[in-house]
Amino acid sequence: MKTSLIIDDKVFQEAKKEASQTGKTVSEVISIWARVGREEWMKQKREKAKEFVPVNLGAPQLDLSNRKNWMEELENDRD
């Protein structure tokens, strides 16, 4: 895909240097860097999502084992 981007000057210079050292084009180098960066970003997002810590909210206020009773309690709570 062909597109235009505004890239930090230092990143572009480093990409040009990498391209000349590896025989790749600047576009190929930046595409590789973007792909690797995205994979790392997604990995960090997945790891962050795993950091869920449950919070103790205390003893239950309703006995959920009997639906009829807790539905009645909820109805009475509106009053």
Phi, psi and omega in degrees: 000138180256132180207173176244137179226153171261118185242140176308137182304317182296318178298317180297317179297318178295323178293320178297318179297313179298319180298317181291328180284331186254351181079012177265167175277163176300320179300317179296316180298312182294324177296318178297313180300318180296317180297312180297318179297319179295318179299318179294317179300313180295322178299316180295322178297317179296318180294322179294322179296331180285350184276021179297129179241117181293151180246132178284117180263008178091190182291146177300143179270342180232149172272106185278001182286340180235103186302316182302315181296315183285333174294319177296319178298319178295320177297317181292334182292337180292332184290000000 
